[in-house]
């Protein structure tokens, strides 16, 4: 799994965003604010090798739908091998900017949580803007968009799309990361 991540970073550093997968400590903080008892639909943007996916699967209730959106072909294939047998897990090879189209395909109108591994600091603005706009538009009123970044450089940019943001820091990750919990 680590080798797959490193090889993909070498090929596409702007879209992979890090040389190593996220730590289990970061994964725990990323999903720590999710109310798994009430969550019916959780979307994960850029699951990569599934570090956050494992945590979501471990904690979700049986009927919760998990939609994984992965643009990288090799990561997508890996996710299919790992999770295609999981009930209520849908793995989509595509871009997060088309989330409404994917949701419509499953008859889903809105989501409770979006967990994002997308590297907004290295994604072009013309891609980041539609992704964040769509994310805010598909969240339920009490829903939450959760992302992590290695710096606070994109904090003000991400805040434009949400009315509130809470930030946590995870030092037990290489490199240490900021977790942004955003609500409409």
C-alpha positions as CSV (number, residue, x, y, z in Angstrom):
1,X,0.0,0.0,0.0
2,X,2.8,2.4,0.9
3,X,4.6,1.6,-2.3
4,X,1.5,2.3,-4.4
5,X,1.2,5.7,-2.7
6,X,4.8,6.7,-3.2
7,X,4.7,5.6,-6.9
8,X,1.6,7.6,-7.5
9,X,3.1,10.7,-5.7
10,X,6.1,10.4,-8.0
11,X,3.9,10.3,-11.1
12,X,1.3,13.0,-10.0
13,X,2.5,15.0,-7.0
14,X,-0.1,17.8,-7.5
15,X,-3.1,15.5,-7.3
16,X,-1.7,13.0,-4.8
17,X,-0.4,15.8,-2.5
18,X,1.8,13.8,-0.1
19,X,4.5,11.2,-0.4
20,X,3.1,9.0,2.4
21,X,-0.5,7.9,3.3
22,X,-2.1,9.6,6.2
23,X,-1.6,8.2,9.7
24,X,-4.2,6.4,11.8
25,X,-4.1,9.4,14.2
26,X,-5.1,11.8,11.4
27,X,-7.7,9.3,10.3
28,X,-9.2,9.2,13.8
29,X,-9.4,13.0,14.0
30,X,-10.8,13.3,10.5
31,X,-13.8,11.1,11.4
32,X,-14.0,12.1,15.1
33,X,-16.7,14.8,14.6
34,X,-19.0,12.5,12.6
35,X,-22.2,11.4,14.3
36,X,-22.3,7.8,13.0
37,X,-25.7,7.2,14.6
38,X,-27.4,9.7,12.4
39,X,-25.2,9.7,9.3
40,X,-27.1,8.2,6.3
41,X,-24.8,9.2,3.5
42,X,-21.0,9.9,3.8
43,X,-18.9,10.9,0.7
44,X,-15.2,10.6,0.6
45,X,-13.2,12.7,-1.9
46,X,-9.8,11.3,-2.9
47,X,-9.6,8.3,-0.7
48,X,-6.3,7.2,-2.2
49,X,-5.4,3.9,-0.5
50,X,-8.3,4.1,1.9
51,X,-6.8,5.2,5.3
52,X,-9.9,7.3,6.1
53,X,-12.2,4.7,4.4
54,X,-11.1,2.0,6.8
55,X,-12.0,4.3,9.7
56,X,-15.4,5.2,8.2
57,X,-16.2,1.5,7.5
58,X,-15.3,0.5,11.1
59,X,-17.5,3.2,12.6
60,X,-20.5,3.6,10.3
61,X,-23.9,2.0,11.0
62,X,-24.9,-0.9,8.7
63,X,-27.3,1.1,6.5
64,X,-25.0,4.1,6.0
65,X,-24.1,4.7,2.3
66,X,-20.5,5.5,1.6
67,X,-19.6,7.0,-1.7
68,X,-15.9,7.0,-2.6
69,X,-14.8,9.4,-5.4
70,X,-11.3,8.7,-6.7
71,X,-9.8,10.3,-9.9
72,X,-6.5,8.4,-9.8
73,X,-6.9,5.1,-11.9
74,X,-4.4,3.1,-9.8
75,X,-6.0,4.1,-6.5
76,X,-9.4,3.5,-7.9
77,X,-8.4,-0.1,-8.9
78,X,-6.9,-0.6,-5.4
79,X,-10.2,0.6,-3.8
80,X,-12.2,-1.7,-6.0
81,X,-10.1,-4.7,-4.9
82,X,-10.3,-3.7,-1.3
83,X,-13.9,-2.5,-0.9
84,X,-16.2,-3.6,-3.8
85,X,-17.7,-6.4,-1.7
86,X,-18.7,-4.0,1.1
87,X,-22.5,-3.4,1.4
88,X,-23.6,0.2,0.6
89,X,-20.2,1.2,-0.6
90,X,-20.0,2.8,-4.1
91,X,-16.6,3.4,-5.7
92,X,-16.6,6.0,-8.5
93,X,-13.7,6.7,-10.8
94,X,-14.1,10.4,-11.4
95,X,-13.7,14.0,-10.1
96,X,-15.3,15.5,-7.0
97,X,-16.5,18.4,-9.1
98,X,-19.2,16.1,-10.6
99,X,-20.5,14.9,-7.2
100,X,-24.2,16.0,-8.0
101,X,-24.2,13.8,-11.1
102,X,-22.9,10.8,-9.1
103,X,-25.4,11.3,-6.3
104,X,-28.3,11.6,-8.8
105,X,-27.2,8.2,-10.2
106,X,-27.8,6.7,-6.8
107,X,-31.0,8.7,-6.1
108,X,-29.3,10.7,-3.3
109,X,-30.2,14.4,-2.9
110,X,-28.0,15.5,-0.1
111,X,-25.3,14.1,2.2
112,X,-24.5,14.2,5.9
113,X,-20.7,14.4,5.7
114,X,-17.9,14.8,3.2
115,X,-14.5,13.6,4.2
116,X,-11.9,15.1,1.8
117,X,-8.3,14.0,1.2
118,X,-7.9,16.5,-1.7
119,X,-4.8,18.6,-1.6
120,X,-6.4,22.1,-2.1
121,X,-3.0,23.8,-1.7
122,X,-1.8,22.1,-4.9
123,X,-5.0,21.9,-6.9
124,X,-5.7,24.7,-9.4
125,X,-8.3,27.2,-8.3
126,X,-10.5,26.5,-11.4
127,X,-10.8,22.9,-10.0
128,X,-11.0,23.8,-6.3
129,X,-13.8,26.3,-6.6
130,X,-16.3,24.0,-8.3
131,X,-15.4,21.2,-5.9
132,X,-16.0,23.3,-2.8
133,X,-19.1,25.0,-4.2
134,X,-20.7,21.6,-5.0
135,X,-19.6,20.3,-1.6
136,X,-21.4,23.1,0.2
137,X,-24.5,22.7,-2.0
138,X,-25.0,19.0,-1.3
139,X,-24.6,19.1,2.5
140,X,-27.6,18.8,4.7
141,X,-28.2,21.8,6.9
142,X,-26.4,20.2,9.9
143,X,-23.8,18.5,7.5
144,X,-20.1,18.9,7.7
145,X,-17.2,19.1,5.2
146,X,-14.0,17.7,6.7
147,X,-10.7,18.2,5.1
148,X,-7.0,18.3,6.1
149,X,-4.2,20.4,4.8
150,X,-0.5,20.6,5.7
151,X,-0.6,24.4,6.1
152,X,-3.3,27.0,6.9
153,X,-2.5,28.6,3.5
154,X,-6.0,27.7,2.0
155,X,-8.0,28.4,5.2
156,X,-9.5,31.7,4.0
157,X,-10.1,30.2,0.6
158,X,-12.0,27.2,2.0
159,X,-13.9,29.5,4.5
160,X,-15.5,31.3,1.6
161,X,-17.8,28.3,1.0
162,X,-18.9,27.6,4.6
163,X,-20.3,29.7,7.4
164,X,-18.2,28.1,10.2
165,X,-14.9,26.4,10.6
166,X,-13.2,24.6,13.5
167,X,-9.5,23.7,13.1
168,X,-7.6,20.9,14.9
169,X,-4.0,20.0,14.6
170,X,-2.6,16.5,14.3
171,X,1.2,16.3,15.1
172,X,1.3,12.5,14.8
173,X,1.2,12.6,11.0
174,X,4.1,13.1,8.5
175,X,3.9,16.0,7.9
176,X,1.7,17.3,10.7
177,X,-1.7,18.3,9.5
178,X,-4.5,20.8,10.1
179,X,-8.0,19.4,10.1
180,X,-10.8,21.8,9.0
181,X,-14.3,20.9,10.1
182,X,-16.6,23.2,8.0
183,X,-20.4,23.7,8.2
184,X,-22.9,25.7,6.1
